[in-house]
């Protein structure tokens, strides 16, 4: 992985990478001899969206804000769950079948690890300043709508 | 009059990496109104609609509309769509 931003604290690590995320070895980053459960989530670019064929997604990122938001997200998840946690997200071009986001959590028992990973991806989608431009098979490009950070 | 540079992100990159607006105060609301006028002038009512759901940032701080910026550069963040 070509990391251009990484923040690490005692129980968590997060980062941003140019291009696709590496999916192998993620579990090793959350290894803990007291933990009997490891849960992982890979967000992978699929070949269709809203009925249209897709070839890739080009991710735009605000590096400072995204790093800060990912770190806050990790702190919040670790405050709620007794886990070790790692989250990486892509910037730039990610092709169909490649991972754009990878999350792993370990805990003493499975429920905390599973809950942490599920909450992490749910909250990442609505909190972290990252945007998707979908690239079609015919090279047509369209920005996808998302969640507003503006308080109404 | 103050010239503020607006850094484009997400769908606003259709306008380029950045553009300038002239404002009479450094308040985010003044900048928002100036950007809205800029988008209408460019005949981009679609982006003006996105602007209503967008937020400004200075450095790594998200800005509410009543805040005044310290410098002369802001980022314009449309609704986020990571994952």
gemmi code that builds the backbone of each chain (N, CA, C; Angstrom):
import gemmi

chains = {
    "A": [
        ("UNK", (0.843, -1.186, 0.000), (0.000, 0.000, 0.000), (0.879, 1.237, 0.000)),
        ("UNK", (0.453, 2.229, -0.767), (1.211, 3.463, -0.878), (0.602, 4.511, 0.057)),
        ("UNK", (0.894, 4.379, 1.348), (0.290, 5.270, 2.342), (0.852, 6.679, 2.236)),
        ("UNK", (-0.043, 7.682, 2.197), (0.442, 9.066, 2.247), (0.021, 9.754, 3.534)),
        ("UNK", (-0.753, 9.062, 4.352), (-1.147, 9.596, 5.656), (-1.384, 8.426, 6.591)),
        ("UNK", (-0.845, 8.503, 7.781), (-1.061, 7.426, 8.747), (-1.028, 8.010, 10.157)),
        ("UNK", (-1.992, 7.635, 10.960), (-2.042, 8.061, 12.356), (-2.194, 6.801, 13.200)),
        ("UNK", (-1.391, 6.711, 14.244), (-1.427, 5.524, 15.102), (-1.550, 5.944, 16.554)),
        ("UNK", (-2.452, 5.311, 17.266), (-2.493, 5.438, 18.721), (-2.435, 4.032, 19.311)),
        ("UNK", (-2.516, 3.941, 20.606), (-2.284, 2.678, 21.287), (-3.133, 1.536, 20.742)),
        ("UNK", (-4.436, 1.795, 20.551), (-5.337, 0.702, 20.162), (-5.799, 0.765, 18.720)),
        ("UNK", (-5.379, 1.802, 17.993), (-5.877, 1.896, 16.623), (-4.873, 2.539, 15.678)),
        ("UNK", (-5.140, 2.311, 14.402), (-4.311, 2.887, 13.345), (-5.234, 3.204, 12.180)),
        ("UNK", (-5.021, 4.343, 11.530), (-5.798, 4.651, 10.333), (-4.891, 5.328, 9.323)),
        ("UNK", (-5.295, 5.278, 8.062), (-4.460, 5.884, 7.046), (-5.165, 6.015, 5.712)),
        ("UNK", (-4.513, 6.772, 4.835), (-5.004, 6.995, 3.480), (-3.920, 6.527, 2.524)),
        ("UNK", (-4.347, 5.871, 1.462), (-3.386, 5.293, 0.535), (-3.695, 5.729, -0.882)),
        ("UNK", (-2.656, 5.939, -1.683), (-2.868, 6.221, -3.098), (-3.124, 4.913, -3.819)),
        ("UNK", (-4.261, 4.829, -4.501), (-4.618, 3.596, -5.190), (-5.294, 2.612, -4.263)),
        ("UNK", (-5.449, 1.358, -4.730), (-6.220, 0.379, -3.949), (-5.557, 0.025, -2.619)),
        ("UNK", (-6.397, -0.420, -1.685), (-5.903, -0.868, -0.382), (-5.466, -2.327, -0.467)),
        ("UNK", (-4.447, -2.645, 0.284), (-3.996, -4.037, 0.384), (-4.907, -4.781, 1.345)),
        ("UNK", (-5.339, -5.972, 0.955), (-6.255, -6.735, 1.805), (-5.536, -7.833, 2.591)),
        ("UNK", (-4.330, -8.150, 2.205), (-3.623, -9.225, 2.912), (-2.845, -8.662, 4.104)),
        ("UNK", (-2.840, -9.422, 5.162), (-2.038, -9.058, 6.332), (-2.678, -8.046, 7.254)),
        ("UNK", (-3.902, -7.637, 6.928), (-4.571, -6.628, 7.758), (-4.781, -7.147, 9.186)),
        ("UNK", (-5.123, -8.444, 9.281), (-5.389, -9.038, 10.590), (-4.164, -8.963, 11.511)),
        ("UNK", (-2.972, -8.972, 10.895), (-1.745, -8.941, 11.713), (-1.605, -7.608, 12.448)),
        ("UNK", (-2.264, -6.563, 11.922), (-2.163, -5.233, 12.537), (-3.024, -5.105, 13.793)),
        ("UNK", (-3.939, -6.034, 13.996), (-4.808, -5.963, 15.183), (-4.596, -7.157, 16.122)),
        ("UNK", (-3.549, -7.920, 15.845), (-3.268, -9.107, 16.667), (-3.051, -8.729, 18.132)),
        ("UNK", (-3.674, -9.494, 18.999), (-3.527, -9.290, 20.444), (-3.716, -10.655, 21.109)),
        ("UNK", (-2.771, -11.087, 21.927), (-2.896, -12.429, 22.525), (-4.130, -12.587, 23.407)),
        ("UNK", (-4.705, -11.467, 23.854), (-5.910, -11.548, 24.692), (-7.191, -11.566, 23.859)),
        ("UNK", (-7.031, -11.447, 22.544), (-8.213, -11.354, 21.673), (-8.441, -12.657, 20.914)),
        ("UNK", (-9.662, -13.175, 21.023), (-9.998, -14.425, 20.357), (-10.821, -14.250, 19.103)),
        ("UNK", (-11.071, -12.988, 18.704), (-11.890, -12.755, 17.508), (-11.249, -11.665, 16.652)),
        ("UNK", (-11.234, -11.908, 15.359), (-10.797, -10.887, 14.401), (-11.869, -10.784, 13.324)),
        ("UNK", (-12.359, -9.556, 13.088), (-13.344, -9.326, 12.034), (-12.748, -8.359, 11.023)),
        ("UNK", (-13.032, -8.610, 9.743), (-12.506, -7.744, 8.694), (-13.623, -7.358, 7.727)),
        ("UNK", (-13.516, -6.154, 7.167), (-14.413, -5.726, 6.096), (-13.571, -5.131, 4.989)),
        ("UNK", (-13.836, -5.577, 3.754), (-13.199, -4.986, 2.582), (-14.289, -4.365, 1.721)),
        ("UNK", (-14.214, -3.077, 1.479), (-15.111, -2.432, 0.520), (-14.458, -2.511, -0.852)),
        ("UNK", (-15.103, -3.217, -1.773), (-14.506, -3.512, -3.081), (-15.318, -2.826, -4.169)),
        ("UNK", (-14.651, -2.247, -5.137), (-15.353, -1.578, -6.241), (-16.071, -2.636, -7.083)),
        ("UNK", (-17.382, -2.433, -7.266), (-18.161, -3.403, -8.031), (-18.367, -2.901, -9.460)),
        ("UNK", (-18.832, -3.823, -10.307), (-18.905, -3.491, -11.736), (-20.232, -2.882, -12.164)),
        ("UNK", (-21.034, -2.466, -11.205), (-22.300, -1.821, -11.562), (-22.750, -0.919, -10.419)),
        ("UNK", (-23.528, 0.095, -10.771), (-24.125, 0.959, -9.753), (-25.333, 1.657, -10.369)),
        ("UNK", (-26.453, 1.638, -9.685), (-27.681, 2.256, -10.191), (-28.014, 1.790, -11.608)),
        ("UNK", (-27.773, 0.512, -11.874), (-28.115, -0.045, -13.179), (-27.117, 0.260, -14.278)),
        ("UNK", (-26.038, 0.940, -13.952), (-25.024, 1.284, -14.955), (-23.762, 0.467, -14.715)),
        ("UNK", (-23.117, 0.066, -15.818), (-21.863, -0.681, -15.707), (-20.750, 0.269, -15.277)),
        ("UNK", (-19.853, -0.227, -14.437), (-18.748, 0.598, -13.944), (-17.422, -0.134, -14.150)),
        ("UNK", (-16.378, 0.644, -14.418), (-15.044, 0.071, -14.604), (-14.135, 0.378, -13.422)),
        ("UNK", (-14.409, 1.507, -12.759), (-13.520, 1.937, -11.675), (-14.191, 3.066, -10.909)),
        ("UNK", (-13.586, 3.426, -9.809), (-13.996, 4.616, -9.060), (-12.737, 5.440, -8.792)),
        ("UNK", (-12.865, 6.742, -9.020), (-11.765, 7.667, -8.732), (-12.141, 8.416, -7.442)),
        ("UNK", (-11.372, 8.198, -6.376), (-11.708, 8.783, -5.072), (-10.980, 10.104, -4.871)),
        ("UNK", (-11.753, 11.129, -4.542), (-11.191, 12.424, -4.189), (-11.191, 12.528, -2.663)),
        ("UNK", (-10.133, 13.087, -2.109), (-9.959, 13.123, -0.649), (-9.465, 14.504, -0.240)),
        ("UNK", (-9.977, 15.033, 0.854), (-9.370, 16.196, 1.507), (-8.411, 15.615, 2.546)),
        ("UNK", (-7.107, 15.581, 2.256), (-6.197, 14.811, 3.113), (-6.230, 15.194, 4.591)),
        ("UNK", (-6.169, 16.506, 4.883), (-6.128, 16.920, 6.299), (-7.416, 16.545, 7.018)),
        ("UNK", (-8.539, 16.895, 6.388), (-9.825, 16.640, 7.040), (-10.142, 15.152, 7.114)),
        ("UNK", (-9.795, 14.415, 6.060), (-10.086, 12.978, 6.063), (-9.244, 12.268, 7.118)),
        ("UNK", (-7.975, 12.661, 7.247), (-7.124, 12.045, 8.270), (-7.682, 12.327, 9.660)),
        ("UNK", (-8.083, 13.580, 9.859), (-8.643, 13.972, 11.160), (-9.945, 13.218, 11.443)),
        ("UNK", (-10.809, 13.125, 10.433), (-12.097, 12.445, 10.622), (-11.905, 10.953, 10.862)),
        ("UNK", (-10.954, 10.343, 10.155), (-10.685, 8.913, 10.377), (-10.167, 8.679, 11.798)),
        ("UNK", (-9.294, 9.575, 12.262), (-8.763, 9.432, 13.623), (-9.883, 9.584, 14.659)),
        ("UNK", (-10.756, 10.566, 14.453), (-11.888, 10.752, 15.381), (-12.805, 9.529, 15.358)),
        ("UNK", (-13.000, 8.979, 14.166), (-13.834, 7.786, 14.038), (-13.217, 6.616, 14.815)),
        ("UNK", (-11.911, 6.431, 14.658), (-11.232, 5.343, 15.391), (-11.358, 5.540, 16.905)),
        ("UNK", (-11.168, 6.779, 17.352), (-11.299, 7.061, 18.796), (-12.705, 6.715, 19.282)),
        ("UNK", (-13.713, 7.121, 18.511), (-15.104, 6.878, 18.908), (-15.411, 5.383, 18.962)),
        ("UNK", (-14.957, 4.661, 17.939), (-15.223, 3.215, 17.908), (-14.525, 2.516, 19.079)),
        ("UNK", (-13.284, 2.918, 19.343), (-12.535, 2.283, 20.436), (-13.075, 2.688, 21.811)),
        ("UNK", (-13.765, 3.832, 21.868), (-14.407, 4.228, 23.123), (-15.660, 3.391, 23.371)),
        ("UNK", (-16.271, 2.932, 22.288), (-17.518, 2.170, 22.412), (-17.269, 0.670, 22.535)),
        ("UNK", (-16.200, 0.205, 21.881), (-15.912, -1.237, 21.867), (-14.496, -1.497, 22.390)),
        ("UNK", (-14.308, -2.566, 23.157), (-12.958, -2.933, 23.610), (-12.213, -3.687, 22.502)),
        ("UNK", (-11.750, -2.950, 21.520), (-11.141, -3.572, 20.340), (-9.794, -2.936, 20.017)),
        ("UNK", (-9.041, -3.624, 19.184), (-7.941, -3.035, 18.430), (-8.488, -2.847, 17.018)),
        ("UNK", (-8.170, -1.714, 16.403), (-8.856, -1.352, 15.161), (-7.873, -0.780, 14.153)),
        ("UNK", (-8.096, -1.098, 12.888), (-7.315, -0.466, 11.818), (-8.256, -0.152, 10.651)),
        ("UNK", (-8.084, 1.048, 10.082), (-8.896, 1.481, 8.930), (-7.969, 2.155, 7.914)),
        ("UNK", (-8.054, 1.704, 6.665), (-7.360, 2.394, 5.570), (-8.365, 2.686, 4.462)),
        ("UNK", (-8.201, 3.841, 3.797), (-9.068, 4.194, 2.671), (-8.225, 4.699, 1.512)),
        ("UNK", (-8.717, 4.462, 0.309), (-7.993, 4.841, -0.909), (-8.239, 6.279, -1.320)),
        ("UNK", (-7.247, 6.813, -2.040), (-7.407, 8.039, -2.816), (-7.017, 7.686, -4.254)),
        ("UNK", (-7.733, 8.285, -5.203), (-7.383, 8.049, -6.595), (-8.102, 6.857, -7.200)),
        ("UNK", (-7.481, 6.293, -8.212), (-8.128, 5.314, -9.085), (-8.130, 3.921, -8.461)),
        ("UNK", (-9.328, 3.325, -8.362), (-9.458, 1.947, -7.865), (-10.357, 1.184, -8.843)),
        ("UNK", (-9.820, 0.105, -9.399), (-10.559, -0.644, -10.418), (-11.524, -1.645, -9.796)),
        ("UNK", (-12.468, -2.108, -10.632), (-13.412, -3.142, -10.201), (-12.636, -4.328, -9.627)),
        ("UNK", (-13.086, -4.793, -8.477), (-12.449, -5.943, -7.830), (-11.379, -5.555, -6.837)),
        ("UNK", (-10.942, -4.296, -6.865), (-9.929, -3.847, -5.915), (-10.606, -3.194, -4.710)),
        ("UNK", (-9.919, -3.206, -3.575), (-10.494, -2.681, -2.336), (-10.209, -1.186, -2.201)),
        ("UNK", (-11.241, -0.426, -1.863), (-11.091, 1.015, -1.632), (-11.077, 1.343, -0.145)),
        ("UNK", (-11.575, 0.444, 0.662), (-11.542, 0.641, 2.117), (-11.371, -0.721, 2.781)),
        ("UNK", (-10.509, -0.772, 3.786), (-10.315, -2.017, 4.538), (-10.356, -1.680, 6.029)),
        ("UNK", (-11.054, -2.525, 6.765), (-11.217, -2.332, 8.213), (-11.005, -3.674, 8.896)),
        ("UNK", (-10.268, -3.671, 9.985), (-10.124, -4.889, 10.794), (-10.222, -4.512, 12.265)),
        ("UNK", (-10.839, -5.393, 13.027), (-10.937, -5.187, 14.476), (-10.746, -6.532, 15.164)),
        ("UNK", (-10.097, -6.489, 16.303), (-9.982, -7.700, 17.120), (-10.502, -7.404, 18.519)),
        ("UNK", (-11.029, -8.436, 19.147), (-11.554, -8.279, 20.506), (-11.509, -9.623, 21.205)),
        ("UNK", (-11.790, -9.604, 22.494), (-11.758, -10.846, 23.250), (-12.810, -11.830, 22.737)),
        ("UNK", (-13.995, -11.280, 22.416), (-15.098, -12.108, 21.928), (-15.670, -11.494, 20.651)),
        ("UNK", (-16.367, -12.294, 19.849), (-16.707, -11.899, 18.485), (-17.634, -10.692, 18.382)),
        ("UNK", (-18.562, -10.533, 19.320), (-19.571, -9.477, 19.138), (-18.946, -8.090, 19.060)),
        ("UNK", (-17.949, -7.827, 19.872), (-17.330, -6.499, 19.848), (-16.579, -6.251, 18.538)),
        ("UNK", (-15.858, -7.249, 18.063), (-15.117, -7.073, 16.807), (-16.077, -6.871, 15.642)),
        ("UNK", (-17.129, -7.679, 15.593), (-18.109, -7.552, 14.509), (-18.841, -6.208, 14.586)),
        ("UNK", (-19.226, -5.816, 15.795), (-19.926, -4.539, 15.957), (-19.040, -3.363, 15.601)),
        ("UNK", (-17.778, -3.419, 15.974), (-16.852, -2.322, 15.689), (-16.662, -2.145, 14.188)),
        ("UNK", (-16.493, -3.242, 13.482), (-16.284, -3.156, 12.033), (-17.545, -2.626, 11.344)),
        ("UNK", (-18.692, -3.131, 11.749), (-19.952, -2.687, 11.143), (-20.199, -1.195, 11.386)),
        ("UNK", (-20.010, -0.759, 12.628), (-20.208, 0.662, 12.938), (-19.171, 1.536, 12.230)),
        ("UNK", (-17.951, 1.030, 12.126), (-16.886, 1.822, 11.505), (-17.208, 2.124, 10.044)),
        ("UNK", (-17.647, 1.136, 9.292), (-17.937, 1.405, 7.868), (-19.197, 2.261, 7.731)),
        ("UNK", (-20.190, 2.032, 8.586), (-21.396, 2.875, 8.529), (-21.040, 4.343, 8.772)),
        ("UNK", (-20.225, 4.601, 9.786), (-19.903, 5.982, 10.149), (-18.896, 6.608, 9.189)),
        ("UNK", (-17.991, 5.793, 8.674), (-17.025, 6.321, 7.692), (-17.758, 6.940, 6.505)),
        ("UNK", (-18.805, 6.278, 6.053), (-19.530, 6.745, 4.867), (-20.193, 8.101, 5.072)),
        ("UNK", (-20.502, 8.466, 6.311), (-21.216, 9.725, 6.553), (-20.362, 10.781, 7.264)),
        ("UNK", (-19.123, 10.442, 7.617), (-18.303, 11.391, 8.390), (-17.005, 11.822, 7.717)),
        ("UNK", (-16.473, 10.996, 6.831), (-15.112, 11.250, 6.331), (-15.163, 11.945, 4.968)),
        ("UNK", (-14.466, 13.085, 4.823), (-14.509, 13.852, 3.569), (-13.789, 13.152, 2.408)),
        ("UNK", (-14.526, 12.253, 1.793), (-14.066, 11.496, 0.633), (-15.221, 11.476, -0.360)),
        ("UNK", (-14.877, 11.554, -1.659), (-15.910, 11.603, -2.697), (-15.586, 10.607, -3.792)),
        ("UNK", (-16.666, 10.067, -4.421), (-16.503, 9.049, -5.460), (-16.879, 9.599, -6.826)),
        ("UNK", (-15.991, 9.410, -7.780), (-16.342, 9.658, -9.177), (-16.306, 8.308, -9.889)),
        ("UNK", (-17.480, 7.887, -10.318), (-17.582, 6.583, -10.962), (-17.180, 6.690, -12.428)),
        ("UNK", (-16.372, 5.727, -12.870), (-15.913, 5.690, -14.254), (-16.620, 4.532, -14.948)),
        ("UNK", (-17.396, 4.835, -15.987), (-18.130, 3.793, -16.711), (-17.244, 3.060, -17.702)),
        ("UNK", (-17.792, 1.986, -18.281), (-17.037, 1.211, -19.258), (-16.704, 2.041, -20.488)),
        ("UNK", (-17.575, 3.015, -20.792), (-17.340, 3.871, -21.956), (-16.573, 5.141, -21.554)),
        ("UNK", (-15.987, 5.109, -20.362), (-15.203, 6.221, -19.802), (-16.075, 7.403, -19.374)),
        ("UNK", (-17.398, 7.200, -19.403), (-18.279, 8.256, -18.882), (-18.029, 8.391, -17.382)),
        ("UNK", (-18.056, 9.630, -16.884), (-17.736, 9.863, -15.483), (-18.879, 10.587, -14.785)),
        ("UNK", (-19.160, 10.189, -13.571), (-20.200, 10.888, -12.799), (-19.864, 10.835, -11.316)),
        ("UNK", (-20.036, 11.998, -10.671), (-19.837, 12.081, -9.221), (-21.068, 11.522, -8.527)),
        ("UNK", (-20.846, 10.730, -7.487), (-21.968, 10.143, -6.753), (-22.356, 11.040, -5.584)),
        ("UNK", (-23.656, 11.106, -5.338), (-24.160, 11.916, -4.225), (-23.822, 11.212, -2.905)),
        ("UNK", (-23.888, 11.981, -1.822), (-23.545, 11.399, -0.532), (-24.267, 12.059, 0.622)),
        ("UNK", (-23.591, 12.083, 1.761), (-24.177, 12.575, 3.009), (-23.626, 13.964, 3.322)),
        ("UNK", (-24.526, 14.896, 3.580), (-24.105, 16.266, 3.872), (-23.470, 16.367, 5.261)),
        ("UNK", (-22.343, 17.088, 5.331), (-21.711, 17.359, 6.626), (-22.240, 18.648, 7.243)),
        ("UNK", (-23.111, 19.346, 6.498), (-23.638, 20.620, 6.979), (-24.788, 20.357, 7.933)),
        ("UNK", (-24.700, 20.933, 9.121), (-25.791, 20.787, 10.081), (-26.948, 21.656, 9.637)),
        ("UNK", (-28.116, 21.059, 9.561), (-29.302, 21.818, 9.121), (-29.866, 22.619, 10.276)),
    ],
    "B": [
        ("UNK", (-13.272, 45.173, -0.170), (-13.591, 43.879, -0.778), (-12.422, 42.905, -0.589)),
        ("UNK", (-12.746, 41.662, -0.282), (-11.718, 40.632, -0.039), (-11.888, 39.541, -1.097)),
        ("UNK", (-10.785, 39.091, -1.654), (-10.838, 37.967, -2.590), (-10.530, 36.682, -1.830)),
        ("UNK", (-11.460, 35.738, -1.930), (-11.299, 34.446, -1.261), (-11.139, 33.364, -2.321)),
        ("UNK", (-10.128, 32.535, -2.148), (-9.919, 31.402, -3.050), (-10.692, 30.198, -2.527)),
        ("UNK", (-11.505, 29.616, -3.395), (-12.320, 28.469, -3.014), (-11.735, 27.215, -3.667)),
        ("UNK", (-11.251, 26.287, -2.835), (-10.681, 25.033, -3.331), (-11.822, 24.040, -3.563)),
        ("UNK", (-11.862, 23.466, -4.760), (-12.969, 22.586, -5.131), (-12.661, 21.126, -4.794)),
        ("UNK", (-13.674, 20.435, -4.292), (-13.562, 19.008, -4.005), (-14.803, 18.305, -4.548)),
        ("UNK", (-14.659, 16.999, -4.795), (-15.793, 16.216, -5.276), (-16.362, 16.810, -6.546)),
        ("UNK", (-17.673, 16.866, -6.615), (-18.345, 17.309, -7.840), (-17.976, 18.746, -8.220)),
        ("UNK", (-17.552, 19.546, -7.258), (-17.168, 20.930, -7.579), (-15.881, 20.991, -8.408)),
        ("UNK", (-15.164, 19.879, -8.510), (-13.978, 19.856, -9.366), (-14.350, 20.029, -10.847)),
        ("UNK", (-15.644, 19.860, -11.160), (-16.078, 20.160, -12.530), (-15.816, 21.615, -12.886)),
        ("UNK", (-15.600, 22.448, -11.861), (-15.295, 23.869, -12.081), (-13.789, 24.118, -12.135)),
        ("UNK", (-12.977, 23.079, -11.930), (-11.532, 23.245, -11.838), (-11.067, 23.000, -10.421)),
        ("UNK", (-9.786, 23.206, -10.172), (-9.249, 22.961, -8.832), (-9.663, 24.050, -7.845)),
        ("UNK", (-9.860, 25.270, -8.341), (-10.262, 26.372, -7.453), (-10.810, 27.529, -8.278)),
        ("UNK", (-11.451, 28.446, -7.592), (-11.915, 29.702, -8.210), (-11.953, 30.768, -7.126)),
        ("UNK", (-12.012, 32.004, -7.551), (-12.025, 33.123, -6.601), (-13.405, 33.770, -6.535)),
        ("UNK", (-13.749, 34.253, -5.359), (-14.941, 35.098, -5.209), (-14.551, 36.337, -4.406)),
        ("UNK", (-15.217, 37.419, -4.703), (-15.009, 38.664, -3.951), (-16.129, 38.822, -2.939)),
        ("UNK", (-15.744, 39.070, -1.690), (-16.738, 39.207, -0.618), (-16.449, 40.463, 0.206)),
        ("UNK", (-17.499, 40.969, 0.833), (-17.323, 42.184, 1.639), (-16.912, 41.869, 3.075)),
        ("UNK", (-17.124, 40.624, 3.499), (-16.673, 40.237, 4.840), (-16.130, 38.818, 4.787)),
        ("UNK", (-15.447, 38.415, 5.848), (-14.860, 37.080, 5.882), (-15.831, 36.043, 6.440)),
        ("UNK", (-17.080, 36.383, 6.590), (-18.011, 35.402, 7.150), (-18.283, 34.296, 6.131)),
        ("UNK", (-18.485, 33.101, 6.655), (-18.759, 31.964, 5.778), (-20.057, 32.191, 5.020)),
        ("UNK", (-21.023, 32.836, 5.670), (-22.289, 33.094, 4.983), (-22.076, 34.003, 3.769)),
        ("UNK", (-21.214, 35.000, 3.924), (-20.923, 35.892, 2.790), (-20.255, 35.115, 1.663)),
        ("UNK", (-19.346, 34.211, 2.042), (-18.662, 33.392, 1.030), (-19.667, 32.464, 0.348)),
        ("UNK", (-20.538, 31.866, 1.144), (-21.555, 30.961, 0.584), (-22.418, 31.707, -0.434)),
        ("UNK", (-22.849, 32.917, -0.073), (-23.696, 33.690, -0.991), (-22.937, 34.059, -2.268)),
        ("UNK", (-21.659, 34.384, -2.117), (-20.856, 34.744, -3.291), (-20.641, 33.531, -4.198)),
        ("UNK", (-20.430, 32.373, -3.593), (-20.256, 31.154, -4.390), (-21.556, 30.822, -5.118)),
        ("UNK", (-22.674, 30.989, -4.426), (-23.971, 30.736, -5.056), (-24.152, 31.639, -6.278)),
        ("UNK", (-23.826, 32.913, -6.128), (-23.947, 33.856, -7.254), (-23.012, 33.445, -8.395)),
        ("UNK", (-21.823, 32.976, -8.035), (-20.850, 32.516, -9.037), (-21.415, 31.327, -9.823)),
        ("UNK", (-22.038, 30.396, -9.115), (-22.575, 29.200, -9.773), (-23.750, 29.546, -10.691)),
        ("UNK", (-24.565, 30.479, -10.236), (-25.689, 30.904, -11.077), (-25.163, 31.601, -12.331)),
        ("UNK", (-24.131, 32.424, -12.144), (-23.522, 33.123, -13.283), (-22.946, 32.126, -14.295)),
        ("UNK", (-22.439, 31.006, -13.782), (-21.887, 29.957, -14.650), (-22.980, 29.061, -15.240)),
        ("UNK", (-24.221, 29.380, -14.911), (-25.360, 28.573, -15.353), (-25.240, 27.130, -14.844)),
        ("UNK", (-24.896, 26.996, -13.562), (-24.807, 25.673, -12.934), (-25.762, 25.599, -11.736)),
        ("UNK", (-27.082, 25.668, -12.012), (-28.043, 25.550, -10.899), (-27.941, 24.189, -10.207)),
        ("UNK", (-27.454, 23.174, -10.935), (-27.280, 21.850, -10.324), (-26.249, 21.924, -9.188)),
        ("UNK", (-25.164, 22.639, -9.434), (-24.143, 22.768, -8.384), (-24.602, 23.711, -7.273)),
        ("UNK", (-25.449, 24.683, -7.631), (-25.996, 25.560, -6.586), (-26.858, 24.748, -5.613)),
        ("UNK", (-27.566, 23.757, -6.148), (-28.361, 22.889, -5.267), (-27.435, 22.068, -4.364)),
        ("UNK", (-26.331, 21.592, -4.930), (-25.365, 20.837, -4.119), (-24.759, 21.746, -3.045)),
        ("UNK", (-24.527, 23.015, -3.420), (-23.939, 23.977, -2.473), (-24.754, 24.074, -1.188)),
        ("UNK", (-26.069, 23.990, -1.310), (-26.930, 24.112, -0.125), (-26.672, 22.984, 0.865)),
        ("UNK", (-26.168, 21.857, 0.372), (-25.878, 20.704, 1.240), (-24.379, 20.559, 1.497)),
        ("UNK", (-23.646, 21.595, 1.145), (-22.184, 21.539, 1.272), (-21.724, 22.370, 2.458)),
        ("UNK", (-20.486, 22.111, 2.863), (-19.919, 22.837, 3.999), (-18.539, 23.357, 3.611)),
        ("UNK", (-18.154, 24.477, 4.202), (-16.830, 25.043, 3.955), (-15.884, 24.622, 5.069)),
        ("UNK", (-14.596, 24.605, 4.722), (-13.566, 24.299, 5.718), (-12.390, 25.232, 5.501)),
        ("UNK", (-11.713, 25.525, 6.600), (-10.458, 26.267, 6.528), (-9.409, 25.411, 7.223)),
        ("UNK", (-8.386, 24.999, 6.481), (-7.435, 24.037, 7.044), (-8.153, 22.743, 7.360)),
        ("UNK", (-8.034, 22.300, 8.616), (-8.726, 21.059, 8.985), (-9.933, 21.321, 9.887)),
        ("UNK", (-10.499, 22.526, 9.762), (-11.683, 22.873, 10.562), (-12.902, 23.073, 9.667)),
        ("UNK", (-13.978, 22.345, 9.975), (-15.250, 22.583, 9.296), (-15.857, 23.872, 9.852)),
        ("UNK", (-16.498, 24.654, 8.990), (-16.963, 25.986, 9.381), (-18.476, 26.102, 9.334)),
        ("UNK", (-19.046, 26.589, 10.414), (-20.467, 26.933, 10.383), (-20.623, 28.300, 9.723)),
        ("UNK", (-21.844, 28.590, 9.262), (-22.050, 29.792, 8.451), (-21.779, 31.095, 9.203)),
        ("UNK", (-21.936, 31.108, 10.518), (-21.755, 32.359, 11.251), (-20.297, 32.646, 11.578)),
        ("UNK", (-19.413, 31.693, 11.266), (-17.983, 31.845, 11.553), (-17.339, 32.775, 10.523)),
        ("UNK", (-16.295, 33.489, 10.944), (-15.479, 34.271, 10.005), (-14.159, 33.542, 9.795)),
        ("UNK", (-13.707, 33.481, 8.547), (-12.441, 32.800, 8.280), (-11.283, 33.708, 8.671)),
        ("UNK", (-10.129, 33.092, 8.936), (-8.950, 33.865, 9.334), (-8.093, 34.236, 8.128)),
        ("UNK", (-8.001, 33.328, 7.172), (-7.164, 33.566, 6.006), (-7.989, 33.961, 4.794)),
        ("UNK", (-7.552, 33.523, 3.628), (-8.271, 33.885, 2.403), (-8.472, 32.672, 1.498)),
        ("UNK", (-8.400, 31.478, 2.079), (-8.618, 30.253, 1.302), (-9.556, 29.332, 2.075)),
        ("UNK", (-10.555, 28.822, 1.387), (-11.451, 27.840, 2.002), (-11.590, 26.646, 1.058)),
        ("UNK", (-11.966, 25.515, 1.636), (-12.307, 24.335, 0.848), (-13.818, 24.208, 0.811)),
        ("UNK", (-14.332, 23.768, -0.319), (-15.776, 23.580, -0.479), (-16.057, 22.087, -0.564)),
        ("UNK", (-16.759, 21.568, 0.472), (-16.962, 20.131, 0.607), (-18.412, 19.748, 0.315)),
        ("UNK", (-18.648, 19.097, -0.807), (-20.000, 18.590, -1.069), (-20.303, 17.404, -0.159)),
        ("UNK", (-21.538, 16.881, -0.199), (-21.857, 15.690, 0.606), (-20.854, 14.566, 0.352)),
        ("UNK", (-20.457, 13.900, 1.440), (-19.376, 12.916, 1.354), (-19.910, 11.540, 0.938)),
        ("UNK", (-19.032, 10.765, 0.305), (-19.458, 9.461, -0.220), (-18.302, 8.470, -0.215)),
        ("UNK", (-17.646, 8.337, 0.927), (-16.539, 7.387, 0.991), (-17.022, 5.952, 1.086)),
        ("UNK", (-16.074, 5.040, 1.104), (-16.411, 3.626, 1.244), (-16.341, 2.879, -0.063)),
    ],
}
model = gemmi.Model(1)
for chain_id, residues in chains.items():
    chain = gemmi.Chain(chain_id)
    for i, (resn, *xyz) in enumerate(residues, 1):
        res = gemmi.Residue()
        res.name, res.seqid = resn, gemmi.SeqId(i, " ")
        for name, pos in zip(("N", "CA", "C"), xyz):
            atom = gemmi.Atom()
            atom.name, atom.element = name, gemmi.Element(name[0])
            atom.pos, atom.b_iso = gemmi.Position(*pos), 0.0
            res.add_atom(atom)
        chain.add_residue(res)
    model.add_chain(chain)
structure = gemmi.Structure()
structure.add_model(model)
structure.setup_entities()
